[in-house]
């Protein structure tokens, strides 16, 4: 399936993969207007069932937040993606997160960015929904989300066209 998706990517524009296993939902379902109103860009969100947060594109880590709750990656294809684990999780000050990359590091799709103890984050009272935002979505004529539902880490969740 992944090989087929990679081959499709040659003709179907830029593909952004799910950084984590879980349930794909519309960005409009994120209970934070910064994300749901697409202030930072268009995207999708995953309600994680897994704890391994991986790179959704091949590229370079431009920002690994020191708290481990979010990472920005600039794709080799020009897409700028923000993966933000949970809402207001910056307030955890790094607790329940383990960082595996640093700024400037080259990554491939599926490379581990960080781990998040999803259960402990929930126990601390935080929503774990994970927005995946195309920060430069205005540079694309189309940002299309795949069908909502269960996804595995590495499944295509967004298709972009220039």
N, C-alpha and C positions, 0 to 999 in steps of 0.2 A: 504494500500500500504506500509506504513512504517513498519508494523508488518511483512509483507512478506519480505521486504528488510532486516529487522533485522534477520529473520530466515535464509535467504539466506546467510547472513554474516558468519554463522557458517561453511558453506561448501566452500564459495567463497573467503576466505581470509579476509583481513581487508578492511572495507568500510569507505570512507571519504565522509562526507556530505557537501552540499553547505552551507557556512556560511550565505548566504544572497540570497534573491530572485533576479532573473535577467535573464541574458542570458549567458549560458555556452559557452565558446570559448576555442580554443586551446591556450596553453601557448605561442605558437609561434606568436600569434597575439598581445602579449604584447609589446608595443613600448619602451622596455628597455632591452638591451642585458643581463643584470644580470638575468632577468627572462626568456626571450625568448630563450636564449642559455643554459638554465638550469644550470647556474653556481651554484645556491644554491640548486638545486635538480629538480626532475621532478614534474609535477603538471598540473594544469588547471587554468583557470581564469574565473571570473564571472563579467559581466558588470552589476552592481547592479541597481535594480529598487526600492529596499527597503532600509531602513536606519538602520535596526537592524542587527548587525553583531554578529553571534552566533558561539559557538564552533562546529567544524565539527567532533569532536571525544570526547569520554569519556577520561578524563585524568587530568593533572595538568598544570596550566598556568606556564610556565617556564620563559617567558618574556612578560610583558605587557609594551610596550614602553610608556614612560611618556607623549609623544605627542598624544597617543591614536590612531595612524594611523596603528599600527600593533601589532600582538600578536603571541607568540610562545606557542604551547601546546604540551606536551609530552603525547601521548596516553597511556592508561593502557596496550595496546597491543604492545607498543614499537615504534609506528610510531611517528615521530617528524614533526609537521605541523606548517608552518608559514602562517598566514593570513595577507596580506598586502593591506590595502585599498588605492587604487590610486597609482599614480606614482609621486614621489618627494613630497608627501604630508607631509613628515617630516618637510618641510619648513614652513608649516602652524603653527608649534609650538603649536599644540593642538587645535587651533581654528577650530571650526565646528565638534569636536569630544568630546564625553562624554564616559569616562571609567567606566565600571561596575565591573571589576575584578582586582585582584592584584596578583603579583608573589606568587607562592606557593599555590594558591587557587585551590581546586578540582572542576572540571566542568564535566557536562554531555553533550552529544550531544544536541544542541539546547539551551543551557544556553547562556544568553546574555553576550557577551564580551565587546562590545562597541557600541555606536550609532554614525553614521556619517551623517551629513547634506549634502547629496549627491548633492542637487541643489546648495547650497552655495559653496561647493568645486568646482563644475563645473564653477560657476560664477567667482570664484577666478582664473580660468584658468587652473585647473588641470584635468588630465585624471583620471577618477574614476575606471577604470578597476581594479579588485581585484584578484591578483594572490593567489592561494592556493597551497603552495609548500610542498612537502614531502622532508624535509631537509636531511633525511637519506635514500633516495631512492636507494642508492647503496646497501642497506641491503635487498632489495626485488628483486626477479627474474622478477617481472612484476609490472608495474605501468600503469594501463589502465584507460583512461578517457572514461566516458560515452559519448553518442551521444551529439553533440552540439545542442543548442536550449534553449528554456525557461526552467528555473528550479525554484522551490520553495525552500525556506530555508528548509533544512532537506532532500532534495532529494540527493541520492547517486550520486557523480560526479567522484569519483576515486575508483577503486578496486585494491588492492595490494595483491600480493602473495609472500610468503617467498621463 
